[in-house]
């Protein structure tokens, strides 16, 4: 079973989920802390929009060969 990540916060020393879940009552699972990035909600939304646009560009064939792109970047040193 693949689960999407769940968001939680600490309240009085306990983890509290920030969203409802359909996990079965009594289900046991293990949490692995991860370092959060430093993006706020607005920055994250802009990142996701930029990724969406990039994926659409890729799907429509608006891509560059990686070697050509790197060569172009090197000319601007």
C-alpha positions in Angstrom: 0.0 0.0 0.0 1.4 3.4 -1.0 0.5 6.2 1.3 0.9 9.9 0.5 2.8 11.9 3.2 0.8 13.1 6.1 1.4 16.6 7.6 1.4 16.9 11.4 2.5 19.3 14.0 3.6 19.0 17.6 1.1 20.0 20.3 1.9 19.5 24.0 4.6 17.0 23.0 2.2 14.9 20.8 2.0 14.7 17.0 -1.3 15.9 15.7 -2.3 15.3 12.1 -3.3 18.5 10.2 -5.7 16.6 8.0 -8.2 13.8 8.2 -7.0 10.3 7.4 -8.7 7.1 6.4 -6.3 4.9 8.4 -8.0 2.1 10.2 -8.5 2.6 13.9 -5.6 1.3 15.9 -3.3 1.2 12.9 0.4 1.4 14.0 2.8 3.2 11.8 6.3 4.6 12.2 7.3 8.2 11.6 10.6 9.3 10.2 11.4 13.0 10.7 12.7 14.8 7.7 14.3 18.2 7.4 11.7 20.6 6.1 12.7 23.0 3.3 12.5 26.7 4.0 9.7 27.4 1.5 6.7 29.2 2.7 3.2 28.4 1.2 3.5 31.2 -1.5 7.0 30.1 -2.5 5.9 26.4 -2.7 2.9 27.4 -4.8 5.1 29.3 -7.2 7.5 26.3 -7.4 4.7 23.9 -8.2 3.4 26.3 -10.9 6.8 26.6 -12.4 7.1 22.8 -12.5 3.7 22.5 -14.0 4.6 24.9 -16.8 7.9 23.2 -17.3 6.2 19.8 -17.7 3.8 21.3 -20.2 6.7 22.7 -22.2 8.4 19.3 -22.2 5.2 17.6 -23.4 4.8 20.1 -26.2 8.4 19.6 -27.4 9.7 22.9 -26.2 13.0 21.4 -24.9 16.7 21.9 -25.4 19.4 19.3 -25.7 21.2 19.2 -22.4 24.7 19.5 -24.0 23.5 22.5 -26.0 22.0 24.2 -23.0 25.2 23.7 -21.0 27.3 25.0 -23.8 25.1 28.1 -24.0 25.4 28.6 -20.2 29.2 28.3 -20.4 29.4 31.2 -22.9 28.0 33.5 -20.3 30.8 33.1 -17.8 
